[in-house]
Amino acid sequence: MRLAKYLAHAGVASRRASEDIIRSGRVTIDGAPVHDPATDVSGTERIALDGEPLTKERRAVYMLNKPKGVVSTAEDTHGRPTVVSLLGSSSRLYPVGRLDVDTTGLILLTNDGELANRLTHPRYEVPKTYVANVKGVLDDRALQRLREGVELEDGMTSPARARRKGNQVELTIHEGRKRQVRRMLEAVGHPVTDLKRVALGPLRLAGLEEGRHRKLTPSEVEALWKNHRQ
């Protein structure tokens, strides 16, 4: 197994983030610093991060209904509550992707770096569905623009699935640009006043109260692995 993959499986970070950690010289094998993420390991070596030995953790995935005011990080320098602190778990967990501080809804936390990579890497195009309250009522022209793709300052978005739900709009995207849904709706003339993520891949948020979390079942985790485009 490559060293970066070992770190990801040990719950250190995603595989890509683990590669950067290794290159920085923070990882040692049998006491010697290693800088190549592709270094092969068997798991019998003494592998340490910043001098602390690493052991593989049992993989776990949790779903959280994130409230407003909570940041999607493991720690926050400004003392704000984080998604990790809401779980109160002793396991080393980190969020899968991010929701901005004012967005509520479904976010996953895991110690499985490989799964996190599968769910966030653009290659796999995992669908994410949001429900937004917006200023004004979207007409058919605005919906069509969302479905065809919207020109933003960082380029054209991929086509989205968009439909009206009463006074709200439901939008499904496959990308993960920063504040993308808010920027798309503002670009078609309807700034967001409230935003909630209600689905990620095959998972739906239904039945989970705001601020609460639950561990995914083995069948749900398996469905996440299968729910991506090759």
Secondary structure as GFF3:
##gff-version 3
##sequence-region A 1 230
A	DSSP	alpha_helix	3	9	.	.	.	ID=ss1
A	DSSP	alpha_helix	15	23	.	.	.	ID=ss2
A	DSSP	beta_strand	27	29	.	.	.	ID=ss3
A	DSSP	beta_strand	32	34	.	.	.	ID=ss4
A	DSSP	beta_strand	47	49	.	.	.	ID=ss5
A	DSSP	beta_strand	52	53	.	.	.	ID=ss6
A	DSSP	beta_strand	61	66	.	.	.	ID=ss7
A	DSSP	alpha_helix	83	87	.	.	.	ID=ss8
A	DSSP	beta_strand	94	96	.	.	.	ID=ss9
A	DSSP	beta_strand	104	110	.	.	.	ID=ss10
A	DSSP	alpha_helix	113	120	.	.	.	ID=ss11
A	DSSP	three_ten_helix	122	124	.	.	.	ID=ss12
A	DSSP	beta_strand	128	134	.	.	.	ID=ss13
A	DSSP	alpha_helix	140	148	.	.	.	ID=ss14
A	DSSP	beta_strand	151	152	.	.	.	ID=ss15
A	DSSP	beta_strand	155	156	.	.	.	ID=ss16
A	DSSP	beta_strand	161	165	.	.	.	ID=ss17
A	DSSP	beta_strand	168	173	.	.	.	ID=ss18
A	DSSP	alpha_helix	180	187	.	.	.	ID=ss19
A	DSSP	beta_strand	192	200	.	.	.	ID=ss20
A	DSSP	beta_strand	203	204	.	.	.	ID=ss21
A	DSSP	beta_strand	213	215	.	.	.	ID=ss22
A	DSSP	alpha_helix	218	226	.	.	.	ID=ss23
###
